[in-house]
């Protein structure tokens, strides 16, 4: 059996950052499994390595999450599943809060039960509107201005509380604007012929 320390489960695997994370971990020699509501489509299916098993399931379903973890036995979870972006969250605030906060709670609770590390994918947009172009510092206070930002900050707060209360090993990362192969915006910055072949399944 592969070393348990080199096994990672990635939630939200049909998303941009999750699919690329899966590909990166595989290149680094990790065993990777993916969890999502649906099969990745189009270029995401090409980015996600063909030897990465995909478990269909909802992070809102705690029993399904437990089944996946029992089947794969990872040492950690990259939690990327979410209602992403200000427009979907503003249109459906209840659903965004349910998935981004209570779904994250399910992931954290599953990690606590199995002593797994969690890397929580948050967002730099929770810093709010910037009055100037100076670089952000990690110790700057969040200033969420929308529903999406608020739900991601709630998820971070839960993650930190699970560390302080239960000792769950957590890390929260706040990526800013990301682009590249498969991105919904910004893909034009990379000529298609440069990445079509390497990501073909």
Long-range contacts (C-beta under 8 A, 24 or more apart in sequence): 2-31, 4-73, 4-74, 4-75, 5-75, 6-30, 6-31, 6-75, 7-31, 7-32, 7-33, 7-72, 7-73, 7-74, 7-75, 7-76, 8-32, 8-33, 8-74, 8-75, 8-76, 8-77, 8-78, 9-33, 9-34, 9-35, 9-68, 9-69, 9-72, 9-74, 9-76, 9-77, 9-78, 10-34, 10-35, 10-77, 10-78, 10-80, 11-35, 11-36, 11-59, 11-77, 11-78, 11-79, 11-80, 11-81, 11-107, 12-36, 12-79, 12-80, 12-81, 12-82, 12-121, 13-40, 13-48, 13-52, 13-54, 13-80, 14-38, 14-39, 14-40, 14-41, 14-44, 14-48, 15-44, 15-80, 15-81, 15-84, 16-44, 16-178, 16-180, 16-182, 16-183, 16-184, 17-80, 17-121, 17-175, 17-178, 18-78, 18-80, 18-81, 18-121, 19-44, 19-47, 19-48, 19-182, 20-47, 20-180, 20-181, 20-182, 21-78, 21-80, 22-47, 22-48, 22-49, 22-52, 23-47, 23-48, 23-49, 23-199, 26-51, 26-52, 33-68, 33-72, 33-74, 35-59, 35-65, 35-68, 35-81, 36-81, 42-182, 43-181, 43-182, 43-199, 44-182, 45-201, 46-199, 46-200, 46-201, 47-181, 47-182, 47-199, 48-201, 49-201, 50-201, 58-103, 59-99, 59-103, 59-104, 59-106, 59-107, 60-98, 60-99, 60-102, 60-103, 60-106, 61-106, 62-106, 62-109, 62-110, 65-106, 65-107, 65-110, 66-110, 66-113, 69-110, 69-114, 69-116, 74-116, 75-116, 75-117, 76-116, 76-117, 76-118, 76-119, 76-169, 77-107, 77-110, 77-111, 77-116, 77-117, 77-118, 77-119, 78-119, 78-121, 79-104, 79-107, 79-118, 79-119, 79-120, 79-121, 80-121, 81-107, 82-121, 82-151, 82-152, 82-155, 83-148, 83-151, 84-148, 85-148, 86-125, 86-146, 86-147, 86-148, 86-149, 88-148, 89-146, 89-147, 89-148, 89-151, 90-146, 90-147, 90-148, 93-147, 96-147, 96-148, 96-151, 97-147, 97-151, 97-154, 100-148, 100-151, 100-152, 100-154, 100-155, 101-151, 101-154, 101-155, 101-158, 104-154, 104-155, 104-158, 104-159, 105-158, 108-158, 108-159, 108-162, 108-168, 108-170, 111-162, 111-168, 111-170, 112-162, 112-166, 112-168, 116-168, 116-169, 117-169, 117-170, 117-171, 118-159, 118-162, 118-168, 118-169, 118-170, 118-171, 119-170, 119-171, 119-172, 119-173, 120-155, 120-156, 120-159, 120-170, 120-171, 120-172, 120-173, 121-173, 121-175, 122-152, 122-153, 122-155, 122-156, 122-172, 122-173, 122-174, 122-175, 123-148, 123-149, 123-152, 123-174, 123-175, 124-174, 124-175, 124-176, 124-177, 125-149, 125-152, 126-150, 126-152, 126-153, 126-156, 126-174, 127-174
